[in-house]
Amino acid sequence: MVIEERQKDWSGRKTKTYEALRTISYYFIRSDEWLTEFKKWFDQVGELDFTLLNDLANSTLISERNNKIKGDFHKCCEDFWGLQVNKKFPEIFYEKTRRVIGLENLGNLSFALQVLELFAKDVTALEQEIIDWLKEKMEKPQSTFRIHESFGEVRPIFKKFIETYELDKEKLPHLIDAIFHIYVKQGWSNKDELSVKKASNEDWEKMLFDEISQDSRFDSIHSSYIVKKVLEREKDSELGKQISNVITEIYNEKAQADEFYKSYMDFLIFRLDN
């Protein structure tokens, strides 16, 4: 809702729908954890996290008090876009932003910090509060901090924190479990993604050449199909490039270790890019 300039590429129909929903209530068009989950259902992409939905239904995110806090924050955003700010605005908006940490998504918080900086406000303390909140959320088994398109532009410091967050590898799911959950079941959790990102060449080799063929969850799915699904989903992303490089290295090592595998592995490497 906050990032109004992102509407410039919308179709006429989408813009009309947005305006109609906004006329009824801004609650229909705010991007938060509820939207993240119900967008999966609406687009039929990904697996709904019913545990998260249950937690949300019983959380302070929908309390009357916190809805008012979020409403005050969004009113400030409307004032900004509506050219209704005065010299008191920076101090007021700073406080409204601080109060929605933990209630608003990263895109809206990032936008708020950008606005505050336009008025020469030091946002260092707010950045740290947001990082502290992220740290607490990242420790939980399920996390909504994958960078969703609906979040808008997320501040680089928060992207970097999420991407480089160090969680004890011993606490992460096995690679095969993370792959099954994300790329077969179309689910997602922070720990699953971290498991994929931090997997070693040895982890990938063991999964592709040994584990998948012995796991009943993959009875109708072979290793090459899993590789294809992973690379299709991560196409053009840094993670996709990382995984493609790892698999290429594994295939090359296999080809160099035994002449028997050379043509076989060369064929599979060719297939990675085609």
N, C-alpha and C positions, 0 to 999 in steps of 0.2 A: 504494500500500500504506500509506503513512504517514498519509494524510488519512482517518482512520477515520470521522469524522463525516459524510463525503460518502455513506456507505452508507445513511443514513436513508431516502433516497428510492428505494432499490433494491427490485426485486420479490423475493418469497420465493425464486423459482428462482435469480435472480442471486446472492442472498446465500448460498444453499446451495452453489452452484457455487464461489463465492469461498472459502468455508470449507473445502470439500473440497480445493481446490488448495492452500490455505495449510497444510492438514494434511500434504500430501505434501512441499511445500517452498515457502518464501517466494519463491524465485526465479521461480515461476510467476506471481506477482502483483505484482512490482515494475514500476514504470513507468519505462522508460528508452528508449534509442534503438532497441533491438531491438523493444520493444513498439510503438513508433511505426510502424515499417515493417510488422511482421506484422499489426497491427491493420488496416492498409490492405487486406491480403490477405484477412483474416477477414471484414471488413465489405464487401469488394469496392468500396471507395471509394478513389480515387486510384491513382496508378501507383507500383508498388514501385520504390524507388531501389536497383537492384542494385549500383551502384558503392558506395553507402554500406554496404550489407550486406556486400560483400566487404571493405571497410575495417574494418568492425566485427569480421568473422570473424578478421581478422589483427591486431586491435588489443589494447591492454592491458585493454580493457573486460571481456574474458572470461578474463584471466589468473587463475591461482589466487590470486596475491597480492592483486589488486584485488577479486576476489570476497570475500576475507576482510575487506578494508577496508570494503566495502559491507555485509557481514554484521555487522560490529561497529557500524556506524552504525545499521542497522535494529534491532539488538538494543537499542540505547539508546532508539529510538523505541518499541519494545515495552515496555521498562521504564517509559517515561513513561506510556503508556496503561494499563499494568498496575499503576500506583501503587507502583512499586518503586524510586523515586529517593531519594537521600539528599543530604546537603550537598556531596558530592564530584561529584555529577552534572553541574552546569553546566560545570565545568572539563573533565571527561571528554568531555562532548557537544560542547563547543566544538572540541576537538582532533579528534574523530571527524568533525565537520562539515567542518572545514578539509581533512581528508584525502580527502573524497569530492567536492571541487570538481573538475569535469571527468569525474566518474563518475556522479553523480546528476543527475536532471532538475531543472529550475527550480522545479517545484512542491514537491518534497521539500526542496530547499535553502531555499526560502522558508519552509516550515513549520519547519525547524530553527532559522532565525534568529528566528522568532516565539517558539518555545519558549525560546530563550536569553534573549530580552528579558523573558520572564516571570520569569526569575531574575535580572534586572537586569544581564545581561552586555552589555557594549558590543560590538556586532557590526559597527561601521564598517569595521574591517580586513577582515572576512570579506566584506562587501558589495563592497569594492574588488577583492578577489581574484576574486570571481565575475564582476564586470564586466570585469576583465582577461581572464578566460577567455572570456567572451562576445565580446569584441573580437577575440580571436584566431580564434574559430570563425566569426564573421561575415564575415571576410575570405575564407573559403573559398567555392568556387563553390556547393557544396551545404551547406545548414545545416539543423539540426533545430530551430531556435529559433522556428518559428511556434508560437504559444501553443496547444498542444493541450488539449482538454478533459480528457484523461487526466492532465495535469500537476497538476490541482487548482488552488488559488488561488496565483497568482504575485505576488510582491512588486512593488508599483507601481514602485519604482526600476528593476527589471529590465525591466518592460514598457515603461517610458518610454525606456530605453536602446535597446531593440530597435526600437521604433517610430520613434525620431528619429535612429537611427544614420546617419551621413553617409558614404556610399560614393561615390567619384568617379563621377559620372553617365556619364562617358565609358567606364567599365568595365562598365556595365550592358548587358544585352541590349536590342535594339530592342523597342519596345512590342509590335509584331506578333508577334515571336518569344515574348515572355513570355506574351502572351495565348493563343497557340496551345498552349504547354506547360501552362499552368495550367488553362485553361477548355475546351480541346478534348481534349488528351491526359490530363487529370486528373493531371498531375504537379505538382511544386512544387520550387522552390529559393529560397533567400533572395534571390538577385540578381533572379530573375524578379519576386518580389513587390515588391522595392524599385523595379524598373523601372516597374511599374504605379502604385505610390504616387507616384513622382516625375514621371510623364509630364505634359507640359504640354497645354493645350488644343490647341495646334498639332499635337502628336504624335497626339492622339486624332482630330482632324479628318483628318489625312493618312491615318491607318490606316483609318478608317471610309469615307471617300469615295474613296480612291485605292488603297491598298495591298491590302486584302482581295480586291477584285475581280480583282487582277492576280497573286495568289499561288495557285499550284496546290494548296497544302495546304488551301485554303478553297473548292475547286471546287464542293462540294455544300453550302456554308454561306454565307449572306449576312450582311451587316453587322448588320442588325437582329436576326438570330438570335444573333449573338455578343453584342450588347448585352444581350439577354434572358438568355443563359447567365451572363454576368458578374454581372448584378444579382440573379439568382436565387441564385447561390452566395454573394454578399456581402450578402444580405438582412439588414437590421437592424444591419449593422456600420458603423463609421465610414468604412471604405474604400468600402462600397457607396454611402453618402450622397455621398461626395466624387465618385465616378465619375458618379453620377446627375446631380449638379449641373453637372459639366463638360459632359456630353453635352447637357443641357438648354440650357446657354449656347451651345454650338456650333450646335444646331438653331435657337435664337432668332436668333443672328447671321445664319445663312443665310436665315431668313425675312425679316429686316429688310433684307438686302442686295438682295433681288430679290423682287418681288411674286409672281413665278411660283412660288416655293417656299413661300409663306406657309401655304397650306392643307395642303400636303404635310408641312411641318415641324411644324405644329400637331397634325396627326394623330399623328406619331411621338412628340411630347412627351406627348400624352395616353396613348399606349401604354406609356410608361415606367412609369406608376403603375397600369396595369391589365393 
